[in-house]
Amino acid sequence: MASYSRIFKGPVWRLLWAAACLILLLACSTLDGEVVKVTEVSKNPFEGLKRDDMAKIEEIKKSLTQTQKDSGDAAVTGLLAKTPSFTVAEYLAKYPDSRDLGEDYRIGGYDVLSITVYEEKDLTIESIRVSADGFISFPLIGRLRVADLTTSEAEKLIAKKLAEGDYLLDAHVSVMVSKYEGRKFSVLGAVKNPGNYPLQAKERVLDGISKASGLATESDNQGRILAGEAQTAMVIRTLNPGLPNATKIVIQIDLQGLLKGRDQFANIYMADQDVLYIPKADFFYIIGEVKNPGSYAFTKKDITIVEAISMAGGFTRIAARNQTRIVRIEDGVEKILDVKVDAITKAGKMIQAVSIRPNDLIVVPESFF
């Protein structure tokens, strides 16, 4: 017994103990391994899928290619990539005067005005169009520039000119815009009636969506909703329009927050030459051993791989859960993200859960063991 005691207390025991710890550490490392492994495509990312699933993948690829070809908003998306972008808070902080941008409408070329001079019927004009360069011809006064004036400023100007000509010393003048044609904005993207619309006083982002008859709800030939779940809207705004220093910026708007009343701060005033762009909803695809494979719209900005599988009803009982793959095109290169989903959920590693991106294809193969 004494000899055994010396062995367990001596250097041999310490050496054996260190070796055992090393083996245990290596075993745990091998069992767990990398939770997410990213590689460029050098193998078949769809290995382990059934023939029907492979056919669905070919349909998805054709659909994505055709969507890119048919996109009527290519010019807008190209512009967005080259234009400085701001959140609403950043924009209002940088351009504080824009808070009152739409409070008072300013007359523009081609607007139609109704001008009343009280107690002077001969000076009352029910309909007079502003010329392209911003002038009107008014009795006794002649040509008068009214472009860029508010209606109250135009009233004061006409009264002043009548007094200067000794025609009426205290004229009471009313100016109203009977037809808005001078200033316009556009609504493009996933709305029911995209196009150009006249800009009136105090019109905001929600007014622009309303003029375009609301968000589009039609589906494509894959049964996917083309709009309604878009997370972000964009206002492409021209600063200093018509001047040599005119520039464009993009204002990012939390569309769902605005529509659901969580972010009325984002309901900013529209301005002349604005383009309100509502992108179509982004989708990801999930194929293989999940209960409800198919295409899914982003219902929020960030969706993890675990949430995506949950949206598809979860794994089937024969799913190879730790062989889940995400096929993604990144900078023109097709990549595979091998994800050990069980290692994320069961080992409490949700921080390592991969975020899904638009057009990602999630592949869940069948387990053969």
C-alpha positions in Angstrom: 0.0 0.0 0.0 2.9 2.3 0.8 4.4 1.8 -2.6 1.1 2.7 -4.4 0.9 5.9 -2.2 4.3 6.9 -3.3 3.4 6.5 -7.0 0.2 8.6 -6.7 2.0 11.3 -4.9 5.2 11.3 -7.0 6.2 12.7 -10.4 4.7 9.7 -12.3 1.2 10.6 -11.1 1.6 14.2 -12.0 2.7 13.3 -15.5 -0.3 10.9 -15.9 -2.7 13.6 -14.6 -1.4 16.2 -17.1 -1.7 13.7 -20.0 -5.3 12.9 -19.0 -6.2 16.6 -18.9 -4.7 17.2 -22.3 -6.5 14.2 -23.8 -9.8 15.4 -22.3 -9.2 18.9 -23.7 -8.5 17.6 -27.2 -11.6 15.4 -27.0 -13.8 18.3 -26.1 -12.3 20.5 -28.8 -12.9 17.8 -31.4 -16.5 17.3 -30.3 -17.4 20.9 -30.4 -15.1 22.3 -33.1 -16.0 25.4 -35.0 -19.6 26.4 -34.6 -19.5 28.3 -37.9 -17.0 27.5 -40.7 -16.9 29.7 -43.8 -15.4 28.5 -47.1 -15.6 29.4 -50.7 -17.5 26.9 -52.8 -15.2 24.0 -53.7 -17.7 21.2 -53.0 -21.3 20.6 -53.8 -23.2 22.7 -51.2 -26.4 20.7 -51.9 -25.0 17.3 -51.0 -27.5 15.2 -49.1 -30.6 16.8 -50.6 -33.4 14.9 -52.3 -34.2 15.2 -56.0 -37.3 17.3 -55.4 -35.3 19.8 -53.3 -32.7 20.1 -56.0 -35.5 21.0 -58.5 -36.7 23.7 -56.1 -33.2 25.1 -55.9 -33.0 25.5 -59.7 -36.4 27.3 -59.6 -35.1 29.7 -56.9 -31.9 30.4 -58.9 -33.9 31.2 -62.1 -36.3 33.4 -60.1 -33.5 35.4 -58.6 -31.8 35.9 -62.0 -35.1 37.0 -63.6 -35.9 39.4 -60.8 -32.5 41.1 -61.3 -33.2 41.4 -65.0 -36.7 42.7 -64.6 -35.9 45.2 -61.9 -37.3 48.6 -62.9 -35.6 50.3 -60.0 -32.1 49.6 -61.1 -31.3 53.3 -61.6 -32.5 54.0 -58.1 -30.5 51.3 -56.5 -27.4 52.4 -58.5 -27.9 55.9 -57.2 -28.2 54.8 -53.6 -24.8 53.1 -53.7 -23.1 56.4 -54.6 -25.1 58.8 -52.4 -24.3 59.9 -48.8 -26.8 58.3 -46.5 -28.2 59.6 -43.2 -30.7 58.4 -40.6 -33.6 60.7 -39.9 -31.9 61.9 -36.6 -28.6 62.5 -38.4 -30.3 64.4 -41.2 -32.3 66.7 -38.9 -29.1 67.3 -36.8 -27.1 68.3 -39.9 -29.9 70.3 -41.6 -32.0 71.7 -38.7 -33.9 74.1 -41.0 -35.5 71.1 -42.7 -37.8 70.6 -39.7 -40.0 73.4 -41.1 -39.5 72.5 -44.7 -43.1 71.7 -45.5 -44.9 74.1 -43.2 -45.6 76.8 -45.8 -46.0 75.9 -49.5 -43.9 78.0 -51.9 -45.4 78.8 -55.2 -43.7 77.2 -58.2 -43.8 77.4 -62.0 -46.9 76.0 -63.6 -49.0 76.4 -60.4 -52.5 77.8 -60.9 -53.4 80.6 -58.6 -56.7 82.2 -57.5 -56.3 85.9 -56.6 -59.0 87.9 -55.0 -58.8 91.7 -54.3 -61.7 92.4 -52.0 -64.1 95.1 -53.1 -62.3 95.2 -56.5 -64.0 92.7 -58.9 -62.0 93.9 -61.8 -58.8 92.8 -60.0 -60.1 89.4 -59.0 -58.7 86.5 -61.1 -60.1 83.0 -60.6 -57.4 81.2 -62.5 -54.0 82.4 -63.5 -51.1 80.1 -64.3 -47.6 80.9 -63.1 -45.1 80.8 -66.0 -42.2 78.4 -66.1 -39.8 81.1 -64.9 -42.1 82.0 -62.0 -44.0 85.1 -63.2 -47.7 86.1 -63.5 -49.2 89.0 -65.3 -51.5 91.0 -63.0 -53.8 93.9 -64.0 -52.3 97.4 -63.4 -49.0 95.9 -62.1 -47.8 93.9 -65.1 -45.3 91.0 -64.7 -44.7 90.0 -61.2 -42.4 87.3 -59.9 -44.2 85.0 -57.3 -42.1 81.9 -57.6 -40.6 80.7 -54.2 -43.0 82.9 -52.3 -45.6 81.6 -49.8 -49.2 82.6 -50.6 -49.1 85.2 -47.7 -45.9 86.7 -49.1 -47.5 86.9 -52.6 -50.6 88.7 -51.0 -48.3 91.3 -49.4 -46.3 91.8 -52.6 -49.5 92.4 -54.7 -50.9 94.9 -52.1 -47.5 96.7 -52.0 -47.3 97.0 -55.8 -50.9 98.3 -56.0 -50.0 100.9 -53.3 -46.8 101.9 -55.1 -48.7 102.6 -58.3 -51.3 104.7 -56.4 -54.0 102.3 -57.5 -55.1 101.0 -54.1 -53.6 102.2 -50.9 -54.9 99.5 -48.6 -55.8 96.5 -50.8 -57.0 93.4 -49.1 -55.6 90.5 -51.2 -56.1 86.8 -51.0 -53.9 84.3 -52.9 -54.7 80.6 -53.1 -53.2 77.8 -55.0 -56.1 76.2 -56.9 -53.9 73.6 -58.7 -50.5 72.4 -57.6 -48.2 71.8 -60.6 -45.0 73.7 -59.7 -43.4 71.2 -57.3 -43.5 67.5 -57.5 -42.1 64.4 -55.9 -41.9 60.8 -57.0 -42.9 57.5 -55.2 -41.2 54.5 -56.6 -40.7 50.8 -55.8 -43.2 48.6 -54.0 -46.3 50.8 -54.1 -49.6 50.2 -55.9 -49.3 53.3 -58.2 -45.7 54.5 -58.5 -45.2 57.8 -60.3 -44.9 61.6 -60.0 -47.2 63.5 -57.7 -47.8 67.3 -57.1 -46.4 68.5 -53.8 -48.8 70.4 -51.6 -48.3 72.1 -48.3 -47.5 70.1 -45.2 -47.2 66.8 -46.9 -45.1 64.1 -45.2 -43.8 60.6 -46.0 -47.1 58.9 -45.1 -49.0 61.3 -47.4 -46.6 60.3 -50.2 -47.4 56.6 -49.6 -51.1 57.4 -49.5 -51.0 59.3 -52.8 -49.4 56.2 -54.4 -52.4 54.2 -53.1 -50.3 52.4 -50.3 -47.9 49.6 -50.4 -48.1 46.9 -53.0 -49.5 43.6 -51.8 -49.4 41.5 -55.0 -47.4 38.3 -55.2 -45.0 37.0 -57.8 -45.2 33.7 -59.6 -43.5 32.0 -56.6 -46.3 33.1 -54.3 -44.0 35.6 -52.5 -45.4 38.9 -51.3 -43.5 41.6 -53.1 -44.0 44.3 -50.5 -45.6 45.0 -47.2 -42.7 43.7 -45.2 -40.0 46.1 -46.4 -38.2 47.3 -43.3 -36.7 50.5 -44.7 -37.9 53.3 -46.9 -35.6 55.9 -48.4 -36.1 59.6 -49.4 -33.6 60.6 -52.0 -33.5 64.4 -51.6 -32.0 67.1 -53.8 -30.4 69.9 -51.7 -30.4 73.3 -53.4 -32.4 72.2 -56.4 -31.8 74.2 -59.6 -28.6 75.7 -58.3 -25.0 74.9 -59.4 -24.3 73.4 -55.9 -27.2 71.0 -56.0 -26.4 67.7 -54.4 -28.3 64.5 -53.5 -28.5 62.7 -50.1 -30.4 59.7 -48.9 -32.5 59.7 -45.7 -33.1 56.2 -44.3 -36.6 55.7 -42.7 -37.7 52.9 -40.4 -40.8 52.1 -42.5 -42.3 49.5 -40.2 -41.8 51.7 -37.2 -43.5 54.5 -39.1 -46.4 52.4 -40.3 -47.0 50.9 -36.9 -46.8 54.2 -35.0 -43.6 53.4 -33.2 -41.6 56.1 -35.0 -43.6 59.2 -36.0 -40.3 61.1 -35.8 -39.5 59.5 -39.2 -42.6 61.1 -40.8 -40.6 64.0 -42.2 -41.9 66.6 -44.6 -41.6 65.9 -48.4 -39.7 68.5 -50.5 -39.6 69.4 -54.2 -37.9 66.8 -56.4 -37.9 64.2 -53.6 -37.9 60.5 -54.6 -39.6 58.3 -52.0 -38.4 54.8 -52.6 -40.0 51.7 -51.1 -37.8 48.7 -51.8 -39.4 45.3 -52.3 -39.3 42.9 -49.4 -36.1 40.9 -48.9 -36.4 37.1 -48.8 -34.3 34.2 -47.7 -34.9 30.5 -48.8 -34.7 27.3 -46.8 -34.6 23.9 -48.5 -34.3 20.3 -47.1 -35.3 18.8 -43.8 -37.4 21.5 -42.2 -41.2 21.2 -41.8 -42.1 24.0 -44.1 -39.4 24.6 -46.7 -39.8 27.6 -49.0 -39.2 31.4 -49.2 -39.6 33.8 -46.3 -39.8 37.5 -46.1 -37.7 39.4 -43.5 -40.1 40.5 -40.8 -37.4 42.5 -39.0 -33.9 43.7 -39.9 -31.9 40.9 -38.2 -32.9 37.3 -38.4 -30.5 34.6 -37.1 -30.2 31.1 -38.5 -32.0 29.7 -35.4 -34.9 32.1 -36.0 -35.0 31.2 -39.7 -35.3 27.5 -39.0 -38.0 28.3 -36.5 -40.0 30.3 -39.1 -39.8 27.2 -41.3 -41.4 25.1 -38.5 -38.2 23.6 -37.2 -36.2 20.6 -38.2 -37.7 17.3 -39.2 -36.7 14.2 -37.2 -34.3 13.1 -39.9 -32.5 16.4 -40.3 -28.7 16.5 -40.1 -28.9 19.5 -37.8 -25.1 20.1 -37.4 -24.6 19.9 -41.1 -26.8 22.9 -41.9 -25.3 25.2 -44.6 -25.9 28.7 -45.8 -25.1 29.3 -49.4 -24.4 33.0 -49.9 -23.0 35.2 -52.6 -20.7 37.8 -51.2 -18.8 40.3 -53.4 -19.5 38.1 -56.4 -18.1 35.0 -54.7 -20.3 32.0 -53.7 -19.5 30.9 -50.2 -20.7 28.2 -47.9 -21.3 28.7 -44.2 -21.3 25.4 -42.3 -23.3 25.9 -39.2 -23.6 23.5 -36.2 -27.0 24.5 -35.1 -27.1 22.2 -32.1 -23.8 23.6 -30.8 -25.5 27.0 -30.9 -28.7 26.1 -29.2 -27.8 23.3 -26.8 -24.4 24.8 -25.7 -25.8 28.2 -25.1 -23.8 29.9 -27.9 -26.6 32.1 -29.3 -24.0 34.9 -29.6 -22.5 32.9 -32.4 -25.8 32.4 -34.3 -25.2 33.6 -37.9 -27.4 36.4 -39.2 -29.3 35.7 -42.4 -28.9 38.0 -45.3 -31.2 38.7 -48.2 -31.2 35.9 -50.8 -29.4 33.5 -48.5 -30.2 29.8 -49.3 -30.3 27.6 -46.1 -29.7 24.0 -46.8 -30.6 21.3 -44.3 -29.6 17.8 -45.5 -30.9 14.5 -44.4 -29.1 12.5 -41.7 -28.1 9.0 -42.8 -27.3 7.8 -39.3 
